[in-house]
Amino acid sequence: MTDIQNSNNYHDYVARINRVLDYIDKNLSKNISLRDLADEANFSPYHFHRIFHAFVGETLAQFILRLRLEKAADRLIREPHTSVTTIALECGFSSSASFARAYKDFFGINASEWRAGIFPLNSKNSKTKRNLREIVRKDRKDFTVSSMYLNTENQQLTWRIGMKTSKLTADVKVKQVPEMTVAYVRNIGQYKGNSALFEKLIGKLCRWAGPRRLLGKDTKIMAIYHDNPDLTPEDKLRLSIAIEIPEDTRVSGEVGKMTIPAGQYAMARFELGENEYQEAWNLLYAGWLPESGYQPADGPCYELYLNDPKDHPQNKCIVDICISVKPL
């Protein structure tokens, strides 16, 4: 890390840009003005553009447009019965015409071709787009919902899911989760298979939280994923490592604060080795969701770590994979 990155000024700038990223995530479906974002960052609009670009690697307009288009592309596949126009408007586009132009310019094909699986050889990022479709529309013979039972005391449904090609299994429950305030540290860039990065971020957060008496035996570390890795370029993927904190906790520097909204969440409990996380996410999305009567909602998805793998007899992590859902 350079001297500049160690400086208090640098950490303050990171905190301000993180507040802007959180604001954009919460308001992606709305009209987002430069003035609102500059105010959120406490920078003048004149300087804000350059600062944002320097820290994020994209202009503000490019970043917002990319997030809206990636969100739309994901929903087009996962919600086949929702109209293109509805998705376009709910992703922040002013009209279906403006969405159609932006989608074709960005992906090289139109939304209907993408939904239908028509990929011309010269279309942009065709490998990435095929990747997502293969996961979402993977032959379901690889997945199994072996049982489903109802707890008569609390009317809680539980599904038992698994892979036919491996021993990976999980119990899935849909729960009403209350709003949570979390403190986080964030990384932008590739994270898959990078255990050293996770350890670094967890260590940084714990070094901040420990002296403030925010760590205890019931503290759970969370990894919040802000982007779909099958659509977003690896160097632009956003990851936040977080812990729940009291609402009035003060944060500063690289430690930010955000709210995870209340809502229904599908929670699948796995015991995972280091290389099994992607398979677990695929099992939940491609195996459980199509059989569940639910679809993804407009909320975050995250991993909730429940143990220290070093204490597990097979060095596995007990983890709840959580996705925001709503009825079909």
C-alpha positions as CSV (number, residue, x, y, z in Angstrom):
1,M,0.0,0.0,0.0
2,T,1.4,3.4,-0.9
3,D,1.8,6.3,1.5
4,I,-1.2,8.0,-0.2
5,Q,-3.4,5.0,0.5
6,N,-2.3,5.1,4.1
7,S,-3.2,8.7,4.5
8,N,-6.3,9.9,6.4
9,N,-7.3,11.9,3.3
10,Y,-7.3,8.8,1.2
11,H,-9.5,6.8,3.7
12,D,-11.9,9.8,3.9
13,Y,-12.2,9.8,0.1
14,V,-12.9,6.0,0.1
15,A,-15.6,6.5,2.7
16,R,-17.3,9.3,0.6
17,I,-17.2,7.2,-2.6
18,N,-18.6,4.2,-0.8
19,R,-21.5,6.3,0.4
20,V,-22.2,7.2,-3.2
21,L,-22.1,3.6,-4.3
22,D,-24.6,2.7,-1.6
23,Y,-26.8,5.6,-2.6
24,I,-26.8,4.4,-6.2
25,D,-27.6,0.8,-5.3
26,K,-30.7,2.0,-3.3
27,N,-31.9,4.4,-5.9
28,L,-31.1,2.6,-9.2
29,S,-34.7,2.6,-10.3
30,K,-35.0,6.4,-9.8
31,N,-33.7,9.5,-11.5
32,I,-30.2,10.0,-10.0
33,S,-28.9,13.5,-10.3
34,L,-25.3,14.6,-10.2
35,R,-26.2,17.1,-7.5
36,D,-27.6,14.4,-5.2
37,L,-24.5,12.3,-5.6
38,A,-22.1,15.1,-5.1
39,D,-24.0,16.1,-2.0
40,E,-23.9,12.5,-0.7
41,A,-20.1,12.6,-1.1
42,N,-19.7,16.2,0.1
43,F,-17.8,17.2,-3.0
44,S,-18.5,20.0,-5.4
45,P,-20.2,18.7,-8.6
46,Y,-17.3,20.2,-10.6
47,H,-14.7,18.0,-8.9
48,F,-16.9,15.0,-8.1
49,H,-16.8,13.5,-11.7
50,R,-13.0,13.2,-11.7
51,I,-12.8,11.9,-8.2
52,F,-15.4,9.2,-8.9
53,H,-13.7,8.1,-12.1
54,A,-10.3,8.0,-10.4
55,F,-11.6,5.7,-7.6
56,V,-14.1,3.5,-9.5
57,G,-12.4,3.3,-12.9
58,E,-15.6,4.4,-14.8
59,T,-17.3,7.7,-15.2
60,L,-20.4,8.2,-13.1
61,A,-22.7,7.8,-16.2
62,Q,-20.9,4.7,-17.3
63,F,-21.2,3.1,-13.9
64,I,-24.9,3.8,-13.4
65,L,-25.7,2.7,-17.0
66,R,-23.7,-0.6,-16.6
67,L,-25.5,-1.4,-13.3
68,R,-28.9,-0.8,-14.8
69,L,-28.2,-2.9,-17.9
70,E,-26.7,-5.8,-15.9
71,K,-29.6,-5.8,-13.5
72,A,-32.0,-5.8,-16.5
73,A,-30.1,-8.6,-18.2
74,D,-30.3,-10.7,-15.1
75,R,-34.0,-10.1,-14.6
76,L,-34.7,-10.9,-18.3
77,I,-33.6,-14.5,-17.7
78,R,-34.7,-15.0,-14.1
79,E,-38.2,-13.5,-14.8
80,P,-39.3,-14.8,-18.2
81,H,-42.9,-13.7,-17.7
82,T,-42.1,-10.1,-16.9
83,S,-42.3,-7.8,-19.9
84,V,-39.2,-6.2,-21.3
85,T,-40.8,-2.8,-20.9
86,T,-41.6,-3.4,-17.2
87,I,-38.1,-4.5,-16.5
88,A,-36.7,-1.5,-18.4
89,L,-38.7,1.0,-16.4
90,E,-38.1,-0.7,-13.0
91,C,-34.3,-0.6,-13.8
92,G,-34.4,3.2,-14.1
93,F,-34.8,3.8,-17.9
94,S,-37.1,6.5,-18.9
95,S,-38.7,4.6,-21.8
96,S,-38.5,1.2,-23.6
97,A,-36.9,3.0,-26.5
98,S,-34.0,4.4,-24.5
99,F,-33.5,1.0,-22.9
100,A,-33.5,-0.8,-26.3
101,R,-30.8,1.5,-27.7
102,A,-28.6,1.3,-24.6
103,Y,-29.0,-2.5,-24.4
104,K,-28.0,-3.0,-28.0
105,D,-25.1,-0.7,-27.7
106,F,-23.8,-2.3,-24.6
107,F,-24.4,-6.0,-25.3
108,G,-24.4,-6.1,-29.1
109,I,-27.9,-7.8,-29.2
110,N,-31.3,-6.7,-28.2
111,A,-33.2,-7.7,-25.0
112,S,-35.5,-10.1,-26.8
113,E,-32.5,-11.9,-28.5
114,W,-30.8,-12.2,-25.1
115,R,-33.9,-13.6,-23.5
116,A,-34.4,-16.1,-26.3
117,G,-30.7,-17.2,-26.3
118,I,-29.8,-15.9,-29.7
119,F,-26.1,-14.9,-29.7
120,P,-24.6,-13.8,-33.0
121,L,-20.9,-14.7,-33.2
122,N,-19.9,-11.0,-33.2
123,S,-22.0,-10.1,-30.2
124,K,-20.2,-8.4,-27.3
125,N,-19.3,-10.5,-24.3
126,S,-21.1,-13.6,-25.8
127,K,-19.1,-15.9,-23.5
128,T,-20.2,-14.0,-20.4
129,K,-23.9,-14.0,-21.5
130,R,-23.8,-17.7,-22.3
131,N,-22.3,-18.3,-18.9
132,L,-25.3,-16.8,-17.1
133,R,-27.8,-18.7,-19.2
134,E,-26.1,-22.0,-18.7
135,I,-26.3,-21.5,-14.9
136,V,-29.9,-20.3,-14.9
137,R,-31.2,-22.8,-17.5
138,K,-28.9,-25.6,-16.6
139,D,-30.5,-29.1,-17.1
140,R,-32.3,-29.6,-13.8
141,K,-31.4,-33.3,-13.8
142,D,-28.2,-32.2,-12.0
143,F,-30.2,-30.8,-9.0
144,T,-32.7,-32.4,-6.7
145,V,-35.3,-31.3,-4.2
146,S,-35.4,-34.5,-2.2
147,S,-38.0,-33.4,0.4
148,M,-40.1,-30.6,1.6
149,Y,-41.8,-30.4,5.0
150,L,-43.9,-28.0,7.0
151,N,-43.3,-27.2,10.6
152,T,-46.9,-27.0,11.9
153,E,-45.9,-24.8,14.9
154,N,-44.6,-21.9,12.9
155,Q,-45.9,-22.8,9.4
156,Q,-42.3,-22.8,8.2
157,L,-41.5,-24.7,5.0
158,T,-38.1,-26.4,4.7
159,W,-36.7,-27.8,1.5
160,R,-33.8,-30.3,1.3
161,I,-31.8,-29.8,-1.9
162,G,-28.7,-31.4,-3.3
163,M,-26.6,-32.2,-6.3
164,K,-26.8,-35.6,-8.0
165,T,-23.2,-35.3,-9.1
166,S,-21.8,-34.5,-5.7
167,K,-22.4,-34.8,-2.0
168,L,-23.4,-31.1,-1.7
169,T,-26.7,-30.7,0.1
170,A,-28.5,-27.9,2.1
171,D,-31.7,-27.1,4.0
172,V,-33.5,-24.1,2.6
173,K,-35.9,-21.9,4.6
174,V,-37.6,-18.7,3.6
175,K,-37.6,-16.3,6.6
176,Q,-38.8,-12.8,7.3
177,V,-35.5,-11.0,8.2
178,P,-35.6,-7.7,10.1
179,E,-33.7,-4.6,8.9
180,M,-30.0,-4.8,9.8
181,T,-27.5,-2.0,10.1
182,V,-24.0,-3.2,9.2
183,A,-20.5,-1.8,9.2
184,Y,-18.4,-2.9,6.2
185,V,-15.1,-2.7,4.3
186,R,-15.3,-2.9,0.6
187,N,-13.2,-4.2,-2.3
188,I,-13.7,-3.6,-6.0
189,G,-12.1,-6.3,-8.2
190,Q,-11.7,-10.0,-8.7
191,Y,-12.4,-12.1,-5.5
192,K,-13.2,-15.6,-6.7
193,G,-10.9,-18.1,-5.0
194,N,-8.9,-15.3,-3.4
195,S,-9.1,-16.5,0.3
196,A,-6.2,-14.1,1.1
197,L,-8.4,-11.1,0.1
198,F,-11.3,-12.3,2.3
199,E,-8.9,-12.7,5.3
200,K,-7.4,-9.3,4.7
201,L,-10.9,-7.6,4.6
202,I,-12.1,-9.6,7.7
203,G,-9.0,-8.6,9.6
204,K,-9.3,-5.0,8.7
205,L,-13.0,-4.9,9.9
206,C,-12.2,-6.8,13.1
207,R,-9.3,-4.5,14.0
208,W,-11.8,-1.6,13.8
209,A,-14.6,-3.4,15.5
210,G,-12.7,-5.0,18.4
211,P,-11.6,-1.9,20.3
212,R,-15.2,-0.6,19.9
213,R,-16.5,-3.7,21.7
214,L,-18.6,-4.7,18.6
215,L,-17.3,-8.2,18.5
216,G,-18.7,-11.0,20.6
217,K,-19.5,-14.7,20.6
218,D,-22.6,-14.1,18.6
219,T,-21.0,-11.9,16.0
220,K,-21.4,-13.2,12.5
221,I,-19.2,-12.1,9.5
222,M,-21.1,-11.4,6.3
223,A,-19.9,-11.2,2.7
224,I,-22.3,-9.1,0.7
225,Y,-22.1,-9.4,-3.1
226,H,-23.3,-6.3,-5.0
227,D,-23.0,-7.6,-8.6
228,N,-23.7,-10.7,-10.6
229,P,-20.3,-12.3,-11.4
230,D,-21.7,-13.9,-14.5
231,L,-22.4,-10.4,-15.9
232,T,-20.1,-7.9,-14.3
233,P,-16.4,-7.8,-15.4
234,E,-14.1,-9.2,-12.7
235,D,-12.3,-6.0,-12.2
236,K,-15.5,-4.2,-11.4
237,L,-17.0,-6.7,-8.9
238,R,-18.0,-5.1,-5.6
239,L,-17.6,-7.1,-2.4
240,S,-18.4,-5.9,1.2
241,I,-17.3,-7.8,4.3
242,A,-19.7,-6.7,7.1
243,I,-20.9,-7.2,10.7
244,E,-24.2,-6.1,12.2
245,I,-23.8,-3.1,14.5
246,P,-26.1,-0.9,16.6
247,E,-27.9,1.7,14.4
248,D,-26.2,4.7,16.1
249,T,-22.6,3.4,15.7
250,R,-20.3,6.0,14.2
251,V,-18.0,4.9,11.4
252,S,-15.1,6.6,9.6
253,G,-12.5,6.1,7.0
254,E,-12.6,2.9,5.0
255,V,-15.3,1.5,7.3
256,G,-18.7,2.4,6.0
257,K,-22.2,1.8,7.3
258,M,-25.3,0.7,5.3
259,T,-28.7,-0.8,5.9
260,I,-29.8,-4.2,4.7
261,P,-33.5,-3.9,4.2
262,A,-36.1,-6.1,5.9
263,G,-37.8,-8.7,3.8
264,Q,-38.2,-12.3,2.9
265,Y,-34.9,-14.1,2.4
266,A,-34.2,-17.7,1.3
267,M,-31.5,-19.0,3.6
268,A,-29.7,-22.2,2.6
269,R,-27.3,-23.7,5.1
270,F,-24.2,-25.4,3.7
271,E,-20.9,-26.9,4.9
272,L,-18.5,-25.8,2.2
273,G,-14.9,-26.5,1.3
274,E,-12.9,-23.6,-0.2
275,N,-13.8,-24.6,-3.8
276,E,-17.5,-25.4,-3.4
277,Y,-19.0,-21.9,-3.1
278,Q,-19.9,-21.4,-6.7
279,E,-21.6,-24.9,-6.9
280,A,-23.6,-24.0,-3.8
281,W,-24.8,-20.7,-5.3
282,N,-25.7,-22.5,-8.6
283,L,-27.6,-25.1,-6.6
284,L,-29.7,-22.5,-4.9
285,Y,-30.4,-20.4,-8.0
286,A,-30.8,-23.2,-10.6
287,G,-32.0,-26.0,-8.4
288,W,-34.1,-24.6,-5.6
289,L,-35.6,-21.4,-7.1
290,P,-37.4,-23.0,-10.0
291,E,-39.1,-25.5,-7.7
292,S,-39.9,-23.1,-4.8
293,G,-42.6,-20.7,-6.0
294,Y,-40.3,-17.8,-5.4
295,Q,-38.2,-15.5,-7.5
296,P,-35.3,-13.1,-6.7
297,A,-36.4,-9.8,-5.2
298,D,-34.7,-6.4,-5.5
299,G,-32.5,-6.9,-2.4
300,P,-29.0,-8.0,-1.6
301,C,-27.5,-11.5,-1.5
302,Y,-24.9,-12.4,1.0
303,E,-23.1,-15.2,2.8
304,L,-23.4,-15.4,6.6
305,Y,-20.4,-17.3,8.1
306,L,-21.3,-19.3,11.2
307,N,-18.0,-20.9,12.3
308,D,-14.3,-20.8,12.0
309,P,-13.3,-23.4,9.4
310,K,-10.2,-24.2,11.5
311,D,-12.4,-25.6,14.2
312,H,-14.3,-27.9,11.7
313,P,-13.0,-31.5,11.5
314,Q,-12.9,-31.1,7.7
315,N,-11.9,-27.5,7.7
316,K,-15.2,-26.5,6.2
317,C,-17.2,-23.3,6.6
318,I,-20.8,-23.5,7.9
319,V,-22.5,-20.8,5.9
320,D,-25.9,-19.5,5.2
321,I,-26.3,-18.3,1.6
322,C,-29.1,-15.7,1.7
323,I,-31.0,-14.2,-1.2
324,S,-33.8,-11.7,-1.2
325,V,-37.0,-13.4,-2.6
326,K,-40.6,-12.7,-3.4
327,P,-43.5,-14.9,-4.6
328,L,-43.7,-15.7,-8.3
